[in-house]
């Protein structure tokens, strides 16, 4: 890296103690070096310097009272990273590991991911270090109301439209939407992932997992292959993992493992998804409870071991940096032919390198998991029209969006001389539209 090296250096210096943000920026700038060489006017206009600095970062106190009357204080975040091509858009994450650096890495990635969808949405991300695990519904509600009491000052249907992410599903979106409506006295599409009775889109719940499988199927198809008859391992057992499992199975694959942060289940005969949905979505129990229904399956403590299970396709769908170099080598040794990132940045840079060097088809997060945010943008369109499309209509649009993302990422990779490298392809394809727009809008 020549032209962009000083920008990376500056990012490392100005944003200390934010390793995930550094990791994301480094990967993107490395991919964009040939673009910088080809477009000196973008370098002169400071496009690369500006895209790595959020337009706005909001941090706030979120006080709430638990069921025993004790007061707690959490920290809330919203990073409005880039609004060149549309209102800020990106999820809210509630997890104790959340800090400014993690929200910045997610918000930065979101800029290029949202651009790749071809839809008019800018990049943002938010959340809190609140841990929803073990909290009562009333505690979750009080937290969500307190969080939205501050956040509502900074968002709006034409400004910033948050969605869910880790720890934020339909229940949390419902409580936050209720509080927004109460304070602002507006019934607008300010959040996505809403319930179907108040503006939610059919197929939004399924979209990220389904979209990931559509992308992986497109990579396989280009090589004359498919999900049919393949053994699949998926990490996580949340929204992305569950609907990834559903679509992989519908496409003819056999999913044999799922996990949570405590451990993983291995069911050689194939995962019983109805049981998983009941355990995770209705009973909100740990994945270990699967053995109460299927004692013939295995449960192993610790989630890293899941990558030792032999499989053809691996879909890491839990969290960042959950699949390292050693795990990648094991997957390659066991004959894995394709990896699709359901989670954001689940593979470490060293793991990605192992996959690329061994010609494993690798779908990076900003391409493979873009189906969720794309369908969120479709929810925004339906809200603006005050109209709802059918499940089949939304799913058809999702399929065509994922096919386009694949096409654009693979064409960009080819054009820049790195055929089949979808990491570089997705970064470049996503960046071009944002850069052109930032250039057109002047130095702002
Ligand atoms: P959920 O909260 O529904 O599920 C998260 C799953 O990952 C759970 O099984 C959870 O286990 C596990 N997990 C979370 N943190 C860790 C950790 N530190 N170590 C091990 N396992 C962990 O979240 P989603 O399914 O929505 O999100 C999963 C990933 O997909 C995230 O990276 C998110 O950013 C990304 N994503 C989500 C989209 C969406 O539409 N939902 C869109 C695009 C990307 P446990 O219950 O034990 O915490």
Boltz pocket constraint, residues with backbone or C-beta under 6 A from the ligand:
constraints:
  - pocket:
      binder: B
      contacts: [[A, 164], [A, 165], [A, 166], [A, 167], [A, 168], [A, 204], [A, 208], [A, 236], [A, 237], [A, 238], [A, 239], [A, 240], [A, 241], [A, 259], [A, 260], [A, 261], [A, 262], [A, 303], [A, 317], [A, 318], [A, 319], [A, 320], [A, 322], [A, 342], [A, 343], [A, 344], [A, 369], [A, 370], [A, 372], [A, 373]]
      max_distance: 6.0
